Amino acid sequence: MIVRDFGNGFSVADWTDEINVVPNSWGTIGQLNIFEDEPVAENTVIFEEILQSGALIVDRVRGDRGGQGKDYSRKLHSFIVPHFPYDDYITPQDLQGKRAYGDPSSADTLDNVRMRKMEIARRNHAWTLEAARAQLLTAGTLYAPNGTVVQNFFTEFGKTQSTVNFQFSVSTTDVLGQIETAIAYIQDNAGQSVSMTGVVALCSPEWFSALVGHATIKTAYQYYSSTQEPLRARLAAGGSATVLHREFYHSGVKFVEMRDAYNGVKLIPANTAVMIPTGTDIFRSYYAPANRFGLVNTLGMPTYFFEFPDPKGTRIEIETESNFVNACLRPELIIALTKS
């Protein structure tokens, strides 16, 4: 197909297939199903922490009675749900004299413009949720960059995060022993009150490369093979050429390389990793309803889209919002991994 180029001496130019430059829609944390989604009907999440206690019973002389028992203690925790609005609009100028994207023979349409704008909004909300989850896992804090809500889950629950440093720079380092130490922190802190199906470590590229390149791990990684082999080779499941991340299952831990980044900022800080249990209910994403009369006291949804045409016919307002708070109910089970 040829297209007249009236902006350059009325020349004739060849038309090639359009090149769509779309940012990578990362979502590794979401794909791992670490968080449970839970809709709520209010703008505040309140739950009860029940602290179970017990003690070994000592022997006494017959006739003597033992110490008196006491009930469980409990504590209420309250989290405000942050509000994340994102708005846009459509005007006649968005369509007037504009050809359709990728189709030089057709004019753009209102439906196409609306679809693109909703696609952008949906992607931005998804990215925000993913970044917020990453911040909780790496820093233990709630995502609210403007400071409308401030929350540190380690402080809230009175816990101190355990850290394990991996000395990858030393060839004789017992990496397996350090992995076992990190797992032991999770097991000891979880006790019998948390059931889990496995352990996953979300790793920065630098930390993952240092792990699989260490003298005591290199051979195991070289011969590692499983149904997840395509992911180890940075291919998507099914063998497509889509670049994703590397995975390596070793010593009872699923190590996942996190290359996810937004605006050049990595979700997992360089040279670090974080180890957490999987198959638990301690990681939650609570969704509150939108700020609309018709949605008062209804269960929240992850994202809301609203469209308001101007009665004068000059503008269409697009309002979107998400209202969520990510929570970790047992922050002591988030183990920080560093490297040296």
Secondary structure, DSSP 8 states (H G I E B T S, - for coil): -EEEETTSTTEEEE-------------HHHHTT-SEEEE-SSSEEEEEEEE----------TT---------EEEEEEEE--EEEEEEEE-GGGTTT-EETTEEEEE--HHHHHHHHHHHHHHHHHHHHHHHHHHHHHHSB---TTSSS--BHHHHTT----EEEE-TTSTT--HHHHHHHHHHHHHHHHTTT---SEEEEEE-HHHHHHHHTSTTTHHHHHT--STTHHHHTT--TTS-------EEEETTEEEEE---EETTEESS-TTEEEEEEES-S-EEEEE---SSGGGTTS---S-EEEEEE-TTSS-EEEEEEEEEEEEES-GGG-EEEEE-
